[in-house]
Amino acid sequence: MHRGRLIGNGESDQGASLPGLLIPRSGAQVAMGLSETGDRTTLIEQRTKTGGRKWVGESSDTSGSTMLGAAMYDECNSDTLNPAVAGHAFGLAHLCEYFSERSPHPMLAVEGETCIVRHVNEAFLKLAGVKREAMIGQPFAVAVPEQVANGCSALLDRVYRTGTHEHLAEQHHGDTAAPVYWSYAVWAILGLDEQPVGVMIQVTDSTEIALFHEQAAAMNASLLLSSIRQQELTEEAEALNARLEDVIKEKEYFIAVLSHELRTPLTPILIAAHMLEKDPRLEPDAREMMRMVRRNITLEARLIDDLLDMTRMERGKLNLQLAPVDVREVMRRAVEISNVDLEMGKLSLEVDVCDTPVMMHADAGRLQQVFSNLLRNSVKFTPAGGHVRIRCRRNGDSCVVEVRDDGAGMDAEFLPRAFSAFEQGDKSLTRKAGLGLGLAICKTIVTLHGGTINAQSEGKGRGATFTVNLPVLESVTEIPPEPEAPPVKTHAGKFQRILLVEDHADTAELLRMLLEDDGYSVDWAHDIDGALRLAEANQFDLLLSDLGLPDGSGVDLMRTLRERGSTVPGIVLSGYGQEKDVDQSRAAGFATHLVKPFSQKKLHDAIVALVG
């Protein structure tokens, strides 16, 4: 016969509020209560831990089924008795009903190892949506079918075996269309032998909390994935940036080498054309042909310069050497350079320059490049017999330079892209020559000067107008005098001897001829080793050296000469002409850096400035 024990006084082990226990005042009253519900009654008197007495009554019916768990009275705790109901004891089902029926919390009691449902309160029936008769006497797993992943059945078995109360939170309940989650608080019902005879279950509908936790978990997982993906994207971006940086460096190196390789063979052609153009022994037609060769070599060199400028622009390394300049003078020099192109194109040019100086802080060379590019653009797209006009005027605190032509013009769709690199209004095979870099370079230079440039055209065949606005200086009214040039070293009475170091044989031969015609003595070395041997054996007045040599560079050569005590001045003759190349050559001791192809006049002026 199973024994039940009544424990607590108004609270369960889980802390949930329960109705006050109905406890009999004496052993006789216990017996009376038991006899009301059972056929056979046993009354046992026991001592409590507090020193009082208790009566434990047991009753069973004729079939042997347990009708009552227990009832007790502790003399030392008589103040907790409820005299109004003293003398009444209950069977297990009645007892659980009294404990939980009016509880707002869904509760049920199960008995034995098979967890037979003995009691279900109204709150549970409402929560589960079932009828009481469908549950009483059924195993819990049948009466309350749960999903496989629900751990309630295992929990009941564990609490029944151990007698230890447990909680189980947010378990997926039942098989419903919408997810339903229950949480369970479970504690044991103990018999007289202190062993569990059943389990009390309190259920809480935790669907909202569970769904919130699921959503939070999903959000956390999403955030984690986003964080991981963000990290991956960051790493990919860093790798891409590093690769892009490598590609840019590779491109710069390629363009620098390409420039050198293109410039080097142009140098002897340009020198030869210039020498033949001035040779009085040639027929006029032949000299004119040499002039044409020289012009086209110069054009080719300009294209190379544009490529290098574009590379500098992309890296933000297009530097300006600012000084007070008169915009009118810069414009006049640009016109002088463009006169040959205008004559070849059979175009008329109108120059309109204001009378008073227009002063600004500018890089005269770069500003001249802007005006020359705009004039060259007009020449390129204006047919023979056309007109080009360049005008300079003061407009408040700005200088306005305008280049207008009556040539091919531009349609409205192309105008916004006119200053983009590599853009051509006509991409057909019959278009005019060029890389489409001139206007892009103009825009960059003008912007670096704090100005603006824009293009206007009324359409194809109706000409174009380019307008440059530049800030002017208010406080400067004229150009300060240029610093005096350093005195020319004449070395009167001394024959000038030059050490030429050049690995390109044709260039070396023509340079030797050109210099000897000018009255210099020239010794030629193919590489650094040969140059050092000549320098050790002879006294030279000037070093002319290429940068790229078979066994090193001209910089290495100059450094070695300086380490050996030589003070010979030097001029670089090289196809490498970027800022870093110029800076390196000057740092090594070279006085001048000439970029190939150079004109005979530039070379002559550079030599005279150093040695006379």
Buried (B, 14 or more C-beta within 10 A) or exposed (E): EBBBBBEEEEEBBBEBEBEBBBBBBBBEBBBBBBBBBBEBBEBBEEEBEEEBBBBBBBBBEEEEEBBBBBBBBBBEBEEEBEEEEBBBBBBBBBBBBBBBBEBEBBBBBBBBEEBBBBBBBBBBBEBBEBEBEBBBEBBBEBBBEBEEEBBBBEBBBBBBEEBEBBEBBBBBBBEEEEEBBBBBBBBBBBBBEEBBBBBBBBBBBBBEBBBEBEEEEEEEEEEEEEEEEEEEEEEEEEEEEEEEEEEEEEEBEEBBEBBBEBBBBBBBBBBBBBBBBEEEEBEEEEBEBBBEBBBBBBEBBBBBBBBBBBBBBBEEEBEBEBEBBBBBBBBBBBBEBBEEBBEEBEBEBEEEBBEEBBBBBBBBEBBBBBBBBBBBBBBBBBEEEBBBBBBBEBEEEBBBBBBBBBBBBBEEEBBEBBBEBEBEBEEEEEEEEBEBBBBBBBBBBBEBBEBEBBBBBEEBEEBBBBBBBBBBBEEBEEBEEEEEEEEEBEEEEEEBBBBBBBBBEBBBBBBBBBBEEBEBEBBBBBBBBBBBEBBEEEEBBBBBBBBBBEEBBBBBBBBBBBEEEBEBBBBBBBBBBBEEBBEBBBEBBBBBBBBBBBBBEEBEEBBEBBBB
